[in-house]
Amino acid sequence: MKKRKNIEKFENIKEIIYHSATVYSDNIAFSTKIKNSGNVEYINHTYSDLLEDINSFGTALYKYGLQNKRVAVVGHNSYEWAVAHLSNLLGGIVSVPLDKGLQLGELESSLIRSRVQAIVFDEKLKDVIKEIKKNNKTSIKYYICTSKIPDFLYFYDLLLNGRDDIEKGCLEYVNHKVDSYKMSILLFTSGTTSKSKAVMLNQYGIATNMYDMQLVESFYDDDVNIAFLPYHHIFGSTGMLIMLASGVKTVFPDGLKYIQKNLVEYKVSVFVGVPVLIDKMHSTIIKELERQGKTKLINFMIKFSNVLMKLHIDIRRILFKPLINALGGNMRFIISGGAPLDKKVAKWFNDIGIHLVQGYGLTETSPVISAEDDTFIRYGSVGKIMKSVEVKIEDKDANGIGEIVVKGPNVMLGYYNEPELTKEVLENGWFHTGDLGYIDADGFLFITGRKKNLIVLKNGKKVFPEELEILINRLDGVEESFVYGLPDKEDLNNVKVAVKIVYNEVAIKMKYPDINEQELHDIFWTKIKEINKTLPMYKYIKHLDLSREPLVKTTTNKVKRDEELKKVFLQNN
């Protein structure tokens, strides 16, 4: 393992970017693939280039009078997205990252609510942005596209103009002193309810959170990171900043179906993702091993390797080189967050020599509350509490499970223009997460579920849907599942544990070519009964629905549980 460098603590993101531009000046910060008439070209931007472009673009924004204003950024992950967002942060402009997947009405509403005066967007969104411009309901004065198209300002024209102005001595932007404690980012939650909340974050909270992460995780200046997580999401944008603070090279994927190709192409060594992506990587390799008839051999090798590890002999990356090669050959570190990862999957990656850690956080906590690290891993947990964060468990039940409540510099300033909602979750600096969990004797935090998703049975027993969903999602042919409490028609206070399974049509047809719906239901019900045998009786699943339709989700792949409940209740009444 490489020797860890001394980690410096900074007050804000401007200090971090300037430090990296000095220490890693010639390192590649971002590499962008350009396809043109069948030819492929890679454009590399060093850390020195990045700072120059930030200052140039920011200077242009100042020339348009956007000091102390708000600027939205919306689009696919790209170098231009990063420059626009960072230009906002380094110049005291409030950055408003928006989800590129929002429908016209939702995007327009977010722009109105956030009172932005300029928007930076990519060409794929030009039709939606044209409609918003035509409607003229927002306070936007300047529409800036990252491609050159009619009727909009061009990103690179602004950048070049700003560069010229700096050369002429316009240094107001460059010399701006960032207020580390003022609202700097207005970030909308993913919207699992009808109206997403706008979270106010400051730079000190984010910078402190990044420092805490760097203390416990190993990022090296020769690492290559692939930006799969959307930058409009706090997990993705803070991940981007951590890579920049560590001198890492970031590349951009061609899409989910090209993930394996991109890992090989770019020699990716660091991957930050959500469980759905990590599960996909795992299942692809497992299916290939099954096809080759090598499952038993690999399982034996894992047991053999684990014995050697107890003797402090680590040859995992030699033993499992073919498996690591399937992930590009250089993969060494995976961070999983955003949702629970099956602990069997987490253990498998670590067993073959790829260091995988889980973390936990929310938009409102900038985002990381806890994480496993280089030394401490406990499967099923989300690691230990970050250095600058306090956590307590409130209203514990007999098993020590209660609501996770958090305090620290990373906690949000509040919800924008929502004082009553803010009061509901913030009390004397303590943020009530709405998540349930417990801390074990060694300080590891375990998440058991969402407070509002908890199924309370008539006898007072409590069932965590997420716990059962992990077990059900392991079943062959299951695409995803939704566990809920189904009220009895005669006694609405008496609920039974039920599940809706979305099955994989392709996998089912391959395995059961002539099966009908009832027969398929019977097969899955038999599998559910097998799961029930491993559970306490009160957690038994007593009702099953099958579906081919995907669950209703937000653009960040979170299930809209309220909408799913309405659907299943209608179906069963």
GUPATOR-210072 format. One record per residue (C-alpha): residue in one letter; z, y, x. Coordinates in steps of 0.05 Angstrom, whole numbers, m for minus. Layout:
BEGIN
+--------+--------+--------+--------+
: residu :      Z :      Y :      X :
+--------+--------+--------+--------+
:      A :      Z :      Y :      X :
...
+--------+--------+--------+--------+
# end
This chain:
BEGIN
+--------+--------+--------+--------+
: residu :      Z :      Y :      X :
+--------+--------+--------+--------+
:      M :      0 :      0 :      0 :
:      K :    m16 :     69 :     25 :
:      K :     42 :    114 :     44 :
:      R :     59 :    163 :    m11 :
:      K :     52 :    236 :      7 :
:      N :    107 :    286 :     m6 :
:      I :    100 :    309 :    m78 :
:      E :    104 :    384 :    m89 :
:      K :    130 :    414 :   m153 :
:      F :     92 :    473 :   m183 :
:      E :    107 :    522 :   m238 :
:      N :     39 :    522 :   m271 :
:      I :    m31 :    493 :   m269 :
:      K :    m61 :    552 :   m230 :
:      E :    m14 :    535 :   m172 :
:      I :    m35 :    462 :   m176 :
:      I :   m110 :    476 :   m175 :
:      Y :   m104 :    525 :   m117 :
:      H :    m62 :    475 :    m78 :
:      S :   m114 :    420 :    m89 :
:      A :   m172 :    466 :    m71 :
:      T :   m137 :    478 :     m4 :
:      V :   m111 :    408 :     12 :
:      Y :   m171 :    368 :    m16 :
:      S :   m224 :    422 :     m9 :
:      D :   m281 :    375 :     12 :
:      N :   m260 :    317 :    m33 :
:      I :   m304 :    305 :    m93 :
:      A :   m267 :    327 :   m156 :
:      F :   m321 :    308 :   m207 :
:      S :   m386 :    269 :   m202 :
:      T :   m437 :    275 :   m258 :
:      K :   m496 :    229 :   m270 :
:      I :   m562 :    262 :   m290 :
:      K :   m618 :    220 :   m319 :
:      N :   m687 :    251 :   m316 :
:      S :   m753 :    215 :   m329 :
:      G :   m724 :    148 :   m308 :
:      N :   m693 :    177 :   m245 :
:      V :   m618 :    180 :   m234 :
:      E :   m584 :    235 :   m195 :
:      Y :   m510 :    245 :   m181 :
:      I :   m484 :    316 :   m177 :
:      N :   m419 :    321 :   m138 :
:      H :   m371 :    380 :   m145 :
:      T :   m318 :    386 :    m91 :
:      Y :   m249 :    415 :   m103 :
:      S :   m272 :    478 :    m69 :
:      D :   m333 :    481 :   m115 :
:      L :   m288 :    470 :   m175 :
:      L :   m243 :    529 :   m160 :
:      E :   m302 :    574 :   m146 :
:      D :   m334 :    555 :   m213 :
:      I :   m268 :    564 :   m251 :
:      N :   m260 :    634 :   m222 :
:      S :   m333 :    651 :   m236 :
:      F :   m332 :    628 :   m308 :
:      G :   m264 :    659 :   m320 :
:      T :   m288 :    726 :   m292 :
:      A :   m346 :    724 :   m342 :
:      L :   m297 :    710 :   m399 :
:      Y :   m257 :    771 :   m378 :
:      K :   m321 :    813 :   m378 :
:      Y :   m329 :    794 :   m452 :
:      G :   m259 :    821 :   m465 :
:      L :   m226 :    753 :   m474 :
:      Q :   m163 :    767 :   m434 :
:      N :   m102 :    743 :   m473 :
:      K :   m148 :    717 :   m528 :
:      R :   m163 :    645 :   m549 :
:      V :   m223 :    603 :   m530 :
:      A :   m240 :    535 :   m560 :
:      V :   m272 :    479 :   m521 :
:      V :   m306 :    422 :   m558 :
:      G :   m352 :    368 :   m534 :
:      H :   m358 :    304 :   m494 :
:      N :   m319 :    296 :   m429 :
:      S :   m359 :    333 :   m375 :
:      Y :   m353 :    377 :   m314 :
:      E :   m368 :    438 :   m358 :
:      W :   m312 :    419 :   m406 :
:      A :   m263 :    416 :   m348 :
:      V :   m286 :    483 :   m320 :
:      A :   m281 :    517 :   m387 :
:      H :   m212 :    490 :   m402 :
:      L :   m185 :    505 :   m333 :
:      S :   m216 :    575 :   m334 :
:      N :   m175 :    589 :   m397 :
:      L :   m111 :    563 :   m365 :
:      L :   m118 :    600 :   m299 :
:      G :   m134 :    666 :   m333 :
:      G :    m80 :    669 :   m387 :
:      I :   m129 :    653 :   m442 :
:      V :   m101 :    605 :   m494 :
:      S :   m144 :    542 :   m491 :
:      V :   m158 :    506 :   m557 :
:      P :   m187 :    437 :   m543 :
:      L :   m219 :    409 :   m606 :
:      D :   m241 :    339 :   m626 :
:      K :   m317 :    332 :   m621 :
:      G :   m313 :    279 :   m677 :
:      L :   m288 :    327 :   m731 :
:      Q :   m331 :    337 :   m792 :
:      L :   m359 :    407 :   m804 :
:      G :   m304 :    428 :   m853 :
:      E :   m247 :    402 :   m808 :
:      L :   m276 :    435 :   m746 :
:      E :   m287 :    501 :   m782 :
:      S :   m216 :    499 :   m810 :
:      S :   m187 :    487 :   m741 :
:      L :   m227 :    546 :   m712 :
:      I :   m203 :    591 :   m769 :
:      R :   m130 :    568 :   m762 :
:      S :   m129 :    577 :   m686 :
:      R :   m162 :    647 :   m689 :
:      V :   m206 :    634 :   m630 :
:      Q :   m255 :    689 :   m608 :
:      A :   m302 :    646 :   m567 :
:      I :   m323 :    573 :   m566 :
:      V :   m353 :    530 :   m510 :
:      F :   m391 :    470 :   m536 :
:      D :   m442 :    419 :   m515 :
:      E :   m513 :    411 :   m542 :
:      K :   m497 :    349 :   m584 :
:      L :   m456 :    394 :   m630 :
:      K :   m509 :    449 :   m637 :
:      D :   m525 :    435 :   m710 :
:      V :   m452 :    437 :   m732 :
:      I :   m440 :    500 :   m691 :
:      K :   m502 :    533 :   m720 :
:      E :   m474 :    520 :   m790 :
:      I :   m406 :    549 :   m770 :
:      K :   m440 :    611 :   m741 :
:      K :   m481 :    620 :   m804 :
:      N :   m420 :    612 :   m849 :
:      N :   m386 :    669 :   m810 :
:      K :   m316 :    649 :   m834 :
:      T :   m285 :    646 :   m765 :
:      S :   m265 :    702 :   m717 :
:      I :   m313 :    676 :   m663 :
:      K :   m353 :    729 :   m627 :
:      Y :   m383 :    688 :   m571 :
:      Y :   m416 :    620 :   m576 :
:      I :   m427 :    588 :   m507 :
:      C :   m467 :    524 :   m500 :
:      T :   m466 :    481 :   m438 :
:      S :   m542 :    471 :   m445 :
:      K :   m594 :    526 :   m450 :
:      I :   m614 :    531 :   m524 :
:      P :   m638 :    591 :   m566 :
:      D :   m589 :    637 :   m601 :
:      F :   m529 :    618 :   m557 :
:      L :   m500 :    642 :   m492 :
:      Y :   m512 :    594 :   m434 :
:      F :   m452 :    567 :   m396 :
:      Y :   m486 :    571 :   m328 :
:      D :   m512 :    642 :   m340 :
:      L :   m440 :    664 :   m350 :
:      L :   m418 :    625 :   m288 :
:      L :   m472 :    658 :   m244 :
:      N :   m458 :    727 :   m272 :
:      G :   m384 :    718 :   m259 :
:      R :   m398 :    696 :   m187 :
:      D :   m439 :    760 :   m177 :
:      D :   m383 :    802 :   m205 :
:      I :   m332 :    771 :   m158 :
:      E :   m377 :    786 :    m99 :
:      K :   m380 :    858 :   m124 :
:      G :   m304 :    862 :   m122 :
:      C :   m285 :    845 :   m195 :
:      L :   m220 :    807 :   m181 :
:      E :   m180 :    819 :   m244 :
:      Y :   m188 :    747 :   m266 :
:      V :   m177 :    717 :   m197 :
:      N :   m113 :    758 :   m188 :
:      H :    m84 :    743 :   m257 :
:      K :    m12 :    719 :   m254 :
:      V :      0 :    662 :   m302 :
:      D :     61 :    665 :   m348 :
:      S :     85 :    592 :   m341 :
:      Y :    128 :    594 :   m403 :
:      K :     81 :    626 :   m453 :
:      M :     37 :    587 :   m501 :
:      S :    m24 :    566 :   m459 :
:      I :    m53 :    508 :   m499 :
:      L :    m59 :    501 :   m575 :
:      L :    m72 :    428 :   m587 :
:      F :    m84 :    396 :   m655 :
:      T :    m52 :    329 :   m668 :
:      S :    m99 :    272 :   m686 :
:      G :    m87 :    282 :   m760 :
:      T :    m61 :    217 :   m790 :
:      T :    m41 :    260 :   m848 :
:      S :    m85 :    305 :   m890 :
:      K :    m73 :    366 :   m846 :
:      S :    m64 :    361 :   m771 :
:      K :    m11 :    404 :   m738 :
:      A :    m26 :    453 :   m682 :
:      V :     21 :    441 :   m623 :
:      M :     39 :    500 :   m577 :
:      L :     47 :    479 :   m504 :
:      N :     63 :    518 :   m442 :
:      Q :     41 :    506 :   m370 :
:      Y :    111 :    496 :   m341 :
:      G :    122 :    437 :   m388 :
:      I :     56 :    405 :   m368 :
:      A :     64 :    419 :   m294 :
:      T :    135 :    389 :   m295 :
:      N :    109 :    328 :   m332 :
:      M :     54 :    318 :   m280 :
:      Y :    106 :    324 :   m224 :
:      D :    149 :    271 :   m257 :
:      M :     89 :    224 :   m262 :
:      Q :     69 :    234 :   m190 :
:      L :    140 :    217 :   m168 :
:      V :    135 :    147 :   m197 :
:      E :     61 :    129 :   m198 :
:      S :     15 :    121 :   m138 :
:      F :    m49 :    164 :   m141 :
:      Y :    m87 :    169 :    m75 :
:      D :   m139 :    220 :    m53 :
:      D :   m191 :    164 :    m42 :
:      D :   m183 :    137 :   m113 :
:      V :   m239 :    139 :   m164 :
:      N :   m219 :    151 :   m237 :
:      I :   m265 :    142 :   m297 :
:      A :   m254 :    191 :   m354 :
:      F :   m255 :    147 :   m416 :
:      L :   m199 :    182 :   m454 :
:      P :   m225 :    244 :   m491 :
:      Y :   m204 :    309 :   m458 :
:      H :   m187 :    341 :   m524 :
:      H :   m129 :    292 :   m530 :
:      I :    m64 :    308 :   m491 :
:      F :    m65 :    239 :   m457 :
:      G :   m136 :    252 :   m433 :
:      S :   m128 :    324 :   m411 :
:      T :    m62 :    313 :   m374 :
:      G :    m93 :    251 :   m342 :
:      M :   m150 :    296 :   m318 :
:      L :    m99 :    345 :   m289 :
:      I :    m59 :    291 :   m253 :
:      M :   m123 :    266 :   m220 :
:      L :   m139 :    337 :   m197 :
:      A :    m68 :    346 :   m171 :
:      S :    m76 :    283 :   m129 :
:      G :   m145 :    295 :    m98 :
:      V :   m177 :    239 :   m139 :
:      K :   m252 :    235 :   m154 :
:      T :   m267 :    232 :   m229 :
:      V :   m332 :    203 :   m258 :
:      F :   m357 :    201 :   m330 :
:      P :   m375 :    137 :   m368 :
:      D :   m442 :    123 :   m402 :
:      G :   m406 :     94 :   m463 :
:      L :   m360 :     38 :   m483 :
:      K :   m414 :    m16 :   m480 :
:      Y :   m429 :      4 :   m407 :
:      I :   m357 :      1 :   m385 :
:      Q :   m365 :    m59 :   m338 :
:      K :   m430 :    m32 :   m308 :
:      N :   m396 :     36 :   m295 :
:      L :   m336 :      4 :   m262 :
:      V :   m382 :    m30 :   m213 :
:      E :   m429 :     30 :   m205 :
:      Y :   m374 :     79 :   m187 :
:      K :   m326 :     31 :   m152 :
:      V :   m271 :     54 :   m200 :
:      S :   m200 :     42 :   m175 :
:      V :   m158 :     78 :   m228 :
:      F :   m165 :     70 :   m303 :
:      V :   m125 :    107 :   m355 :
:      G :   m136 :     81 :   m425 :
:      V :   m111 :     59 :   m492 :
:      P :    m97 :    m14 :   m509 :
:      V :   m163 :    m24 :   m548 :
:      L :   m202 :    m11 :   m483 :
:      I :   m155 :    m53 :   m440 :
:      D :   m156 :   m110 :   m490 :
:      K :   m232 :   m108 :   m488 :
:      M :   m233 :   m113 :   m412 :
:      H :   m184 :   m172 :   m416 :
:      S :   m219 :   m210 :   m472 :
:      T :   m287 :   m203 :   m439 :
:      I :   m262 :   m237 :   m376 :
:      I :   m222 :   m290 :   m414 :
:      K :   m283 :   m309 :   m456 :
:      E :   m326 :   m316 :   m393 :
:      L :   m273 :   m361 :   m361 :
:      E :   m272 :   m404 :   m424 :
:      R :   m348 :   m408 :   m422 :
:      Q :   m346 :   m431 :   m350 :
:      G :   m289 :   m480 :   m364 :
:      K :   m244 :   m446 :   m313 :
:      T :   m185 :   m427 :   m357 :
:      K :   m139 :   m483 :   m334 :
:      L :   m156 :   m470 :   m261 :
:      I :   m140 :   m396 :   m267 :
:      N :    m75 :   m410 :   m304 :
:      F :    m54 :   m458 :   m248 :
:      M :    m72 :   m406 :   m195 :
:      I :    m30 :   m354 :   m230 :
:      K :     31 :   m401 :   m230 :
:      F :     19 :   m417 :   m157 :
:      S :     11 :   m343 :   m140 :
:      N :     76 :   m325 :   m177 :
:      V :    114 :   m377 :   m135 :
:      L :     86 :   m345 :    m72 :
:      M :    106 :   m276 :    m97 :
:      K :    179 :   m300 :   m101 :
:      L :    172 :   m316 :    m27 :
:      H :    144 :   m245 :    m16 :
:      I :     75 :   m272 :     m2 :
:      D :     23 :   m232 :    m41 :
:      I :    m48 :   m260 :    m39 :
:      R :    m67 :   m243 :   m110 :
:      R :   m126 :   m198 :    m93 :
:      I :   m154 :   m254 :    m50 :
:      L :   m141 :   m311 :    m99 :
:      F :   m169 :   m272 :   m158 :
:      K :   m224 :   m234 :   m124 :
:      P :   m278 :   m259 :   m173 :
:      L :   m237 :   m232 :   m232 :
:      I :   m226 :   m165 :   m197 :
:      N :   m301 :   m164 :   m181 :
:      A :   m315 :   m169 :   m256 :
:      L :   m279 :   m102 :   m261 :
:      G :   m319 :    m70 :   m206 :
:      G :   m283 :    m99 :   m146 :
:      N :   m240 :    m38 :   m132 :
:      M :   m196 :    m35 :   m193 :
:      R :   m123 :    m30 :   m170 :
:      F :    m85 :     11 :   m221 :
:      I :    m87 :     15 :   m297 :
:      I :    m44 :     60 :   m341 :
:      S :    m39 :     42 :   m415 :
:      G :    m13 :     89 :   m467 :
:      G :    m23 :    116 :   m538 :
:      A :     m4 :     50 :   m572 :
:      P :     32 :    m15 :   m557 :
:      L :     m4 :    m63 :   m509 :
:      D :      6 :   m137 :   m518 :
:      K :     55 :   m157 :   m463 :
:      K :     15 :   m220 :   m448 :
:      V :    m45 :   m176 :   m431 :
:      A :     m2 :   m130 :   m388 :
:      K :     27 :   m190 :   m350 :
:      W :    m42 :   m221 :   m339 :
:      F :    m68 :   m159 :   m303 :
:      N :     m8 :   m156 :   m258 :
:      D :    m12 :   m231 :   m245 :
:      I :    m82 :   m224 :   m217 :
:      G :    m64 :   m165 :   m172 :
:      I :    m83 :   m105 :   m214 :
:      H :    m22 :    m60 :   m223 :
:      L :    m15 :    m44 :   m297 :
:      V :     39 :      2 :   m325 :
:      Q :     54 :     25 :   m395 :
:      G :     77 :     94 :   m415 :
:      Y :    100 :    130 :   m478 :
:      G :     93 :    201 :   m501 :
:      L :     67 :    248 :   m555 :
:      T :     26 :    311 :   m560 :
:      E :     91 :    348 :   m573 :
:      T :    120 :    325 :   m506 :
:      S :     62 :    345 :   m460 :
:      P :     58 :    282 :   m464 :
:      V :     98 :    232 :   m422 :
:      I :    169 :    213 :   m441 :
:      S :    175 :    147 :   m403 :
:      A :    133 :    101 :   m360 :
:      E :    136 :     38 :   m319 :
:      D :    125 :     51 :   m245 :
:      D :    110 :     21 :   m177 :
:      T :    178 :    m12 :   m174 :
:      F :    202 :    m23 :   m245 :
:      I :    162 :    m62 :   m296 :
:      R :    192 :    m96 :   m357 :
:      Y :    141 :   m127 :   m403 :
:      G :    147 :   m103 :   m474 :
:      S :    180 :    m38 :   m453 :
:      V :    148 :     30 :   m440 :
:      G :    187 :     39 :   m376 :
:      K :    241 :     87 :   m355 :
:      I :    253 :    159 :   m376 :
:      M :    218 :    213 :   m335 :
:      K :    261 :    251 :   m285 :
:      S :    260 :    318 :   m323 :
:      V :    268 :    287 :   m392 :
:      E :    330 :    270 :   m432 :
:      V :    328 :    216 :   m486 :
:      K :    379 :    194 :   m536 :
:      I :    376 :    144 :   m593 :
:      E :    401 :    172 :   m659 :
:      D :    426 :    136 :   m722 :
:      K :    428 :     68 :   m688 :
:      D :    430 :      5 :   m731 :
:      A :    470 :    m58 :   m714 :
:      N :    417 :    m77 :   m662 :
:      G :    421 :    m10 :   m626 :
:      I :    354 :     12 :   m655 :
:      G :    348 :     84 :   m678 :
:      E :    303 :    146 :   m674 :
:      I :    281 :    168 :   m605 :
:      V :    301 :    240 :   m593 :
:      V :    277 :    279 :   m532 :
:      K :    296 :    342 :   m494 :
:      G :    263 :    373 :   m433 :
:      P :    215 :    427 :   m407 :
:      N :    157 :    385 :   m432 :
:      V :    177 :    392 :   m505 :
:      M :    131 :    437 :   m545 :
:      L :    146 :    509 :   m564 :
:      G :    134 :    489 :   m636 :
:      Y :     80 :    480 :   m688 :
:      Y :     35 :    541 :   m694 :
:      N :     48 :    582 :   m757 :
:      E :     91 :    524 :   m784 :
:      P :    164 :    546 :   m777 :
:      E :    190 :    498 :   m830 :
:      L :    154 :    438 :   m799 :
:      T :    181 :    459 :   m731 :
:      K :    252 :    461 :   m758 :
:      E :    244 :    391 :   m785 :
:      V :    232 :    362 :   m716 :
:      L :    264 :    410 :   m667 :
:      E :    340 :    419 :   m667 :
:      N :    376 :    454 :   m609 :
:      G :    318 :    436 :   m563 :
:      W :    318 :    363 :   m583 :
:      F :    252 :    337 :   m610 :
:      H :    255 :    282 :   m663 :
:      T :    196 :    237 :   m647 :
:      G :    195 :    196 :   m711 :
:      D :    191 :    134 :   m668 :
:      L :    244 :     80 :   m669 :
:      G :    268 :     43 :   m608 :
:      Y :    325 :     26 :   m561 :
:      I :    344 :     32 :   m487 :
:      D :    367 :    m32 :   m453 :
:      A :    424 :    m38 :   m402 :
:      D :    377 :    m24 :   m344 :
:      G :    349 :     40 :   m374 :
:      F :    282 :     13 :   m400 :
:      L :    258 :     43 :   m465 :
:      F :    230 :     m2 :   m520 :
:      I :    190 :     23 :   m579 :
:      T :    198 :    m18 :   m643 :
:      G :    156 :     23 :   m691 :
:      R :    147 :     88 :   m729 :
:      K :    205 :    110 :   m774 :
:      K :    158 :    124 :   m832 :
:      N :    123 :     56 :   m825 :
:      L :    188 :     15 :   m828 :
:      I :    189 :    m37 :   m884 :
:      V :    259 :    m40 :   m915 :
:      L :    271 :   m103 :   m956 :
:      K :    316 :   m107 :  m1017 :
:      N :    370 :   m142 :   m976 :
:      G :    371 :    m84 :   m927 :
:      K :    335 :   m121 :   m871 :
:      K :    282 :    m80 :   m834 :
:      V :    214 :   m103 :   m811 :
:      F :    171 :    m66 :   m759 :
:      P :     97 :    m73 :   m778 :
:      E :     73 :    m59 :   m706 :
:      E :    112 :   m120 :   m680 :
:      L :     77 :   m167 :   m728 :
:      E :      8 :   m135 :   m718 :
:      I :     10 :   m151 :   m644 :
:      L :     21 :   m225 :   m661 :
:      I :    m33 :   m227 :   m715 :
:      N :    m85 :   m190 :   m672 :
:      R :    m81 :   m248 :   m622 :
:      L :   m110 :   m296 :   m673 :
:      D :   m182 :   m319 :   m660 :
:      G :   m230 :   m282 :   m705 :
:      V :   m183 :   m223 :   m721 :
:      E :   m213 :   m155 :   m707 :
:      E :   m151 :   m116 :   m728 :
:      S :    m94 :   m121 :   m778 :
:      F :    m49 :    m77 :   m822 :
:      V :     21 :   m100 :   m841 :
:      Y :     56 :    m66 :   m899 :
:      G :    108 :    m75 :   m953 :
:      L :     78 :    m97 :  m1020 :
:      P :    124 :    m80 :  m1080 :
:      D :    135 :   m133 :  m1134 :
:      K :    100 :   m113 :  m1199 :
:      E :    164 :   m126 :  m1239 :
:      D :    213 :    m95 :  m1189 :
:      L :    184 :    m40 :  m1146 :
:      N :    247 :    m40 :  m1102 :
:      N :    233 :   m112 :  m1082 :
:      V :    179 :   m112 :  m1029 :
:      K :    149 :   m170 :   m990 :
:      V :    116 :   m168 :   m922 :
:      A :     40 :   m169 :   m930 :
:      V :    m19 :   m164 :   m884 :
:      K :    m91 :   m142 :   m889 :
:      I :   m135 :   m176 :   m836 :
:      V :   m202 :   m148 :   m816 :
:      Y :   m241 :   m206 :   m788 :
:      N :   m298 :   m206 :   m738 :
:      E :   m359 :   m228 :   m778 :
:      V :   m400 :   m249 :   m717 :
:      A :   m344 :   m291 :   m687 :
:      I :   m329 :   m324 :   m754 :
:      K :   m402 :   m341 :   m768 :
:      M :   m409 :   m372 :   m699 :
:      K :   m348 :   m415 :   m709 :
:      Y :   m355 :   m430 :   m784 :
:      P :   m430 :   m422 :   m802 :
:      D :   m424 :   m444 :   m875 :
:      I :   m354 :   m422 :   m894 :
:      N :   m339 :   m384 :   m959 :
:      E :   m287 :   m330 :   m969 :
:      Q :   m234 :   m375 :  m1000 :
:      E :   m240 :   m426 :   m944 :
:      L :   m234 :   m371 :   m893 :
:      H :   m173 :   m344 :   m929 :
:      D :   m142 :   m414 :   m926 :
:      I :   m155 :   m419 :   m851 :
:      F :   m123 :   m352 :   m836 :
:      W :    m65 :   m368 :   m883 :
:      T :    m51 :   m432 :   m843 :
:      K :    m50 :   m390 :   m780 :
:      I :     m3 :   m339 :   m812 :
:      K :     45 :   m395 :   m831 :
:      E :     45 :   m417 :   m758 :
:      I :     65 :   m346 :   m738 :
:      N :    119 :   m346 :   m792 :
:      K :    152 :   m407 :   m759 :
:      T :    165 :   m364 :   m697 :
:      L :    199 :   m309 :   m738 :
:      P :    266 :   m300 :   m774 :
:      M :    257 :   m318 :   m848 :
:      Y :    264 :   m246 :   m872 :
:      K :    203 :   m226 :   m830 :
:      Y :    158 :   m280 :   m861 :
:      I :     90 :   m255 :   m883 :
:      K :     81 :   m274 :   m955 :
:      H :     15 :   m243 :   m975 :
:      L :    m54 :   m240 :   m942 :
:      D :   m117 :   m201 :   m957 :
:      L :   m181 :   m208 :   m918 :
:      S :   m233 :   m154 :   m906 :
:      R :   m296 :   m141 :   m867 :
:      E :   m287 :    m65 :   m870 :
:      P :   m254 :    m31 :   m810 :
:      L :   m187 :      2 :   m823 :
:      V :   m189 :     77 :   m837 :
:      K :   m175 :    113 :   m772 :
:      T :   m170 :    181 :   m740 :
:      T :   m220 :    200 :   m686 :
:      T :   m169 :    177 :   m634 :
:      N :   m168 :    107 :   m665 :
:      K :   m100 :    112 :   m699 :
:      V :    m97 :     77 :   m766 :
:      K :    m88 :    124 :   m825 :
:      R :    m32 :     82 :   m855 :
:      D :    m23 :    125 :   m917 :
:      E :    m97 :    117 :   m935 :
:      E :    m95 :     42 :   m921 :
:      L :    m34 :     34 :   m965 :
:      K :    m70 :     68 :  m1023 :
:      K :   m128 :     19 :  m1014 :
:      V :    m86 :    m44 :  m1012 :
:      F :    m42 :    m22 :  m1070 :
:      L :   m104 :     m9 :  m1113 :
:      Q :   m132 :    m78 :  m1093 :
:      N :    m67 :   m114 :  m1111 :
:      N :    m54 :    m79 :  m1178 :
+--------+--------+--------+--------+
# end
